[in-house]
Amino acid sequence: MRKREILALSALTFSMGVILGFLISPAKNGFGNNAGNTIHNNYYKEPSTEDKS
């Protein structure tokens, strides 16, 4: 193989790895802030129909 083919193949495999990493990453639903003493799910939830007062 020539150097040009090796460079093209390595660039292709690297970019495919980055794309597959984004697709199967656990952060697809967003990031949360867990900087407190409580545990909250920071993803979008439908508003409750019950009144909590």
DSSP file (Angstrom, degrees, kcal/mol; ACC not computed):
  #  RESIDUE AA STRUCTURE BP1 BP2  ACC     N-H-->O    O-->H-N    N-H-->O    O-->H-N    TCO  KAPPA ALPHA  PHI   PSI    X-CA   Y-CA   Z-CA
    1    1 A M              0   0    0      0, 0.0     2,-0.1     0, 0.0     0, 0.0   0.000 360.0 360.0 360.0 143.8    0.0    0.0    0.0
    2    2 A R     >  -     0   0    0      1,-0.1     4,-2.1     4,-0.0     5,-0.2  -0.433 360.0-108.7 -83.3 164.0    1.1    3.5   -0.7
    3    3 A K  H  > S+     0   0    0      1,-0.2     4,-2.5     2,-0.2     5,-0.2   0.857 118.7  56.3 -60.6 -35.8    1.3    6.2    1.9
    4    4 A R  H  > S+     0   0    0      1,-0.2     4,-2.3     2,-0.2    -1,-0.2   0.902 107.7  47.5 -65.4 -40.3   -1.6    8.0    0.5
    5    5 A E  H  > S+     0   0    0      2,-0.2     4,-2.5     1,-0.2    -1,-0.2   0.889 111.9  50.3 -67.6 -39.2   -3.8    4.9    0.8
    6    6 A I  H  X S+     0   0    0     -4,-2.1     4,-2.4     2,-0.2    -2,-0.2   0.912 111.5  48.3 -65.0 -42.4   -2.7    4.3    4.3
    7    7 A L  H  X S+     0   0    0     -4,-2.5     4,-2.3     2,-0.2    -2,-0.2   0.911 112.9  47.9 -64.1 -43.2   -3.5    7.9    5.3
    8    8 A A  H  X S+     0   0    0     -4,-2.3     4,-2.1     2,-0.2    -2,-0.2   0.903 113.2  48.1 -65.4 -40.9   -6.9    7.7    3.6
    9    9 A L  H  X S+     0   0    0     -4,-2.5     4,-2.4     2,-0.2    -2,-0.2   0.895 112.4  47.9 -67.4 -40.7   -7.8    4.4    5.3
   10   10 A S  H  X S+     0   0    0     -4,-2.4     4,-2.1     2,-0.2    -2,-0.2   0.888 112.2  49.3 -69.1 -37.4   -6.7    5.7    8.7
   11   11 A A  H  X S+     0   0    0     -4,-2.3     4,-2.3    -5,-0.2    -2,-0.2   0.889 112.0  49.8 -65.8 -38.7   -8.7    8.9    8.3
   12   12 A L  H  X S+     0   0    0     -4,-2.1     4,-2.2     2,-0.2    -2,-0.2   0.931 112.4  45.4 -65.9 -46.0  -11.7    6.9    7.3
   13   13 A T  H  X S+     0   0    0     -4,-2.4     4,-2.0     2,-0.2    -2,-0.2   0.876 112.8  51.4 -68.1 -35.9  -11.5    4.5   10.2
   14   14 A F  H  X S+     0   0    0     -4,-2.1     4,-2.1     2,-0.2    -1,-0.2   0.941 112.1  45.3 -64.4 -46.6  -10.9    7.3   12.7
   15   15 A S  H  X S+     0   0    0     -4,-2.3     4,-2.3     1,-0.2    -2,-0.2   0.861 111.9  52.1 -68.5 -33.9  -13.9    9.3   11.5
   16   16 A M  H  X S+     0   0    0     -4,-2.2     4,-2.6     2,-0.2    -1,-0.2   0.880 109.0  51.5 -66.9 -36.3  -16.1    6.2   11.5
   17   17 A G  H  X S+     0   0    0     -4,-2.0     4,-2.1     2,-0.2    -2,-0.2   0.889 109.9  48.6 -65.7 -39.2  -15.1    5.5   15.1
   18   18 A V  H  X S+     0   0    0     -4,-2.1     4,-2.0     2,-0.2    -2,-0.2   0.926 113.2  47.2 -65.4 -44.5  -16.0    9.1   16.1
   19   19 A I  H  X S+     0   0    0     -4,-2.3     4,-1.9     1,-0.2    -2,-0.2   0.929 113.9  46.4 -64.4 -46.0  -19.4    8.8   14.4
   20   20 A L  H  X S+     0   0    0     -4,-2.6     4,-2.0     1,-0.2    -1,-0.2   0.863 109.6  55.9 -65.4 -34.6  -20.1    5.4   15.9
   21   21 A G  H  < S+     0   0    0     -4,-2.1     4,-0.4    -5,-0.2    -1,-0.2   0.893 108.5  47.0 -63.5 -39.9  -19.0    6.7   19.3
   22   22 A F  H >< S+     0   0    0     -4,-2.0     3,-0.5     1,-0.2    -1,-0.2   0.875 111.7  51.7 -67.5 -36.5  -21.5    9.6   19.1
   23   23 A L  H 3< S+     0   0    0     -4,-1.9    -2,-0.2     1,-0.2    -1,-0.2   0.851 118.2  34.6 -71.5 -33.9  -24.3    7.2   18.1
   24   24 A I  T 3< S+     0   0    0     -4,-2.0    -1,-0.2    -5,-0.1    -2,-0.2   0.274  89.1 123.8-105.2  12.1  -23.8    4.7   20.9
   25   25 A S    X   -     0   0    0     -3,-0.5     3,-0.6    -4,-0.4    -3,-0.1  -0.376  65.5-129.9 -71.7 151.3  -22.8    7.2   23.6
   26   26 A P  T 3  S+     0   0    0      0, 0.0     3,-0.5     0, 0.0    -1,-0.1   0.548  97.4  74.8 -77.4  -5.3  -24.8    7.2   26.8
   27   27 A A  T >   +     0   0    0      1,-0.2     3,-0.8     2,-0.1    -2,-0.1   0.014  57.3 111.5 -97.3  28.7  -25.2   11.0   26.7
   28   28 A K  T <  S+     0   0    0     -3,-0.6    -1,-0.2     1,-0.2     3,-0.1   0.778  76.1  52.0 -72.1 -24.9  -27.8   11.0   23.9
   29   29 A N  T 3  S-     0   0    0     -3,-0.5    15,-0.2     1,-0.3    -1,-0.2   0.420 120.1 -92.0 -93.6   2.4  -30.6   12.3   26.2
   30   30 A G    <   -     0   0    0     -3,-0.8     2,-0.4    13,-0.1    -1,-0.3  -0.469  40.7 -77.1 114.9 173.2  -28.7   15.2   27.6
   31   31 A F        -     0   0    0     -2,-0.2     2,-0.3    11,-0.1    -4,-0.0  -0.864  37.3-151.3-112.6 146.2  -26.4   16.0   30.5
   32   32 A G        -     0   0    0     -2,-0.4     2,-0.7     2,-0.0     9,-0.1  -0.733  15.6-124.7-112.9 164.4  -27.5   16.6   34.1
   33   33 A N        +     0   0    0     -2,-0.3     2,-0.1     1,-0.1     7,-0.1  -0.925  27.3 173.5-110.4 108.1  -26.1   18.7   36.9
   34   34 A N        +     0   0    0     -2,-0.7    -1,-0.1     1,-0.2    -2,-0.0  -0.335  35.7 125.1-108.2  49.3  -25.5   16.5   40.0
   35   35 A A        +     0   0    0     -2,-0.1     2,-0.2     2,-0.0    -1,-0.2   0.064  60.3  66.8 -96.5  24.7  -23.8   19.2   42.0
   36   36 A G  S    S-     0   0    0      2,-0.4    -2,-0.0    -3,-0.1     0, 0.0  -0.587  92.5 -98.4-130.7-168.2  -26.1   18.9   45.0
   37   37 A N  S    S+     0   0    0     -2,-0.2     2,-0.3     2,-0.0    -3,-0.0   0.366  97.2  72.6 -97.4   2.8  -27.2   16.6   47.8
   38   38 A T  S    S-     0   0    0      2,-0.0     2,-0.6     0, 0.0    -2,-0.4  -0.747  76.4-125.5-116.2 164.2  -30.3   15.4   45.9
   39   39 A I        +     0   0    0     -2,-0.3     2,-0.4     2,-0.0    -5,-0.1  -0.950  34.5 168.2-113.3 120.5  -30.8   13.2   43.0
   40   40 A H        -     0   0    0     -2,-0.6     2,-0.7    -7,-0.1    -7,-0.0  -0.974  35.2-131.2-130.1 144.3  -32.9   14.6   40.1
   41   41 A N        -     0   0    0     -2,-0.4    -2,-0.0     1,-0.1    -9,-0.0  -0.874  19.8-165.3 -91.7 115.9  -33.4   13.4   36.6
   42   42 A N        +     0   0    0     -2,-0.7     2,-0.1   -12,-0.1    -1,-0.1   0.240  50.8 109.0 -91.4  13.9  -32.7   16.5   34.4
   43   43 A Y  S    S-     0   0    0      1,-0.1     2,-0.1   -13,-0.1   -13,-0.1  -0.471  83.6 -81.7 -85.8 163.8  -34.3   15.1   31.3
   44   44 A Y        -     0   0    0    -15,-0.2     2,-0.3    -2,-0.1    -1,-0.1  -0.419  50.7-179.1 -68.8 133.8  -37.6   16.4   29.9
   45   45 A K        -     0   0    0     -2,-0.1     3,-0.1    -3,-0.1    -1,-0.0  -0.966  33.2-104.2-129.5 149.1  -40.7   15.0   31.6
   46   46 A E        -     0   0    0     -2,-0.3     2,-0.0     1,-0.1     0, 0.0  -0.468  47.8-100.5 -66.8 141.3  -44.4   15.7   30.8
   47   47 A P        -     0   0    0      0, 0.0     2,-0.1     0, 0.0    -1,-0.1  -0.359  40.7-109.4 -63.6 143.5  -46.0   18.0   33.4
   48   48 A S        -     0   0    0      1,-0.1    -3,-0.0     2,-0.1     0, 0.0  -0.446  12.7-147.7 -74.4 145.5  -48.0   16.2   36.0
   49   49 A T  S    S+     0   0    0     -2,-0.1     2,-0.2     2,-0.1    -1,-0.1   0.600  74.2  91.4 -87.8 -11.4  -51.8   16.6   35.9
   50   50 A E  S    S-     0   0    0      2,-0.0     2,-0.6     1,-0.0    -2,-0.1  -0.607  77.1-129.5 -84.1 144.2  -52.1   16.3   39.7
   51   51 A D        -     0   0    0     -2,-0.2    -2,-0.1     1,-0.1    -1,-0.0  -0.836  14.6-162.4 -92.4 124.6  -52.0   19.4   41.8
   52   52 A K              0   0    0     -2,-0.6    -1,-0.1     1,-0.2    -2,-0.0   0.197 360.0 360.0 -93.5  16.4  -49.4   18.9   44.6
   53   53 A S              0   0    0      0, 0.0    -1,-0.2     0, 0.0    -2,-0.0   0.460 360.0 360.0 -90.8 360.0  -50.7   21.7   46.9
